[in-house]
Amino acid sequence: MSASIKDYLMLHFIVLIWGFTAILGLLISLPAIELVFYRTLLASLAVGLMFFIKREPLLIPFSQMRKVVGVGFVISFHWILFFWSARVSTASVCLAGMATTSLWTAFVEPFFNKSKIKWYEVALGLMVISGLLVIFSFESGYWLGLSMALASAFLAAVFSVLNSRLAHQHSPYQITFYEMAGAALFALLFMPFYANFLNEEGLKLTWEGYDWFWILILSGVCTVYAFSVSVELMKRLPVFSINLTINLEPVYGIILAVLIFGESEKMTPQFYLGTAIIVVSVLTYPVLNYWNKRRKILPPLG
């Protein structure tokens, strides 16, 4: 098996793991913000311990550290909305909203890079909106969860663009450590506001039942391992292939949710129609993007 085939298989495995995170959020009894705090705190401690055991340098210039920690703040808010969305709706609704991440990226990236928005990005954006309108029309009871998922998807697009600039400046595990530490710090700072204004029951920091096991899986496998490997794969695989594969995360996640939770995750046919419209538009984007780049490179026939 060639190294490239191994890399592609590993990428699909990582995307499958990410599709499982919404399910873990429902299996763990902790609310969203407490869950994100423990997830990121344990992840940063695990990476820090790994650097200590291997006696490898962990420190980066302070100017760079501030940027990476700042991205961690964005990641933390993204995950809080992500798990909150699954709690107030279902894992399937959450993942349907998250399917818009790559199309948000199509608009966020030109903003940061000061480049023009392409016509097909606008067309596909309108296609996504039509899919969301189909879902909202028949699943109006989940509007809050879907809105949170859309906001989470937007933040995912923001930190993905920012991370693409950091990936070639530091090691994947250095980036993971400081971003997870920043995410834990943001969750900690957000807790007083959350407890006083957003949740009448206050904070819940105690674990129940098998929470400890699922949190270890979430922080170790779905965070440290998957996050670090994905950053490493960015150095070897084409961006086109990575984007196309990551777009399958909602598909994997919704299938896993139905298999694990059964009837509670089964939605109306219109929900799956709306989700299908979103997924088709998302999968079409990298194809059109690749075609557009090839058209500019290849000389015209005749």
Buried (B, 14 or more C-beta within 10 A) or exposed (E): EEEEEEBBEBBEEBBBBBBBBBBBBBBBBBBBBBBBBBBBBBBBBBBBEBBEEEEEEBEBEEEBBEBBBBBBBBBBBBBBBBBBBBBBBBBBBBBBBBBBBBBBBBBBBBEEEEEEEBEBBEEBBEBBBEBBEBBBEBBEEBBEBBBBBBBBBBBBBBBBBBBBEBBEEBBBBBBBBBBBBBBBBBBBEBBEEBBEEEBEEEBBEEBEEEBEEBBBBBBBBBBBBBBBBBBBBBEEBEEEBBBBBBBBBBBBBBBBBBEBBEEEBEBEEEBBEBBBBBBBBBBBBBEBBBEBEEEEEEEEEE
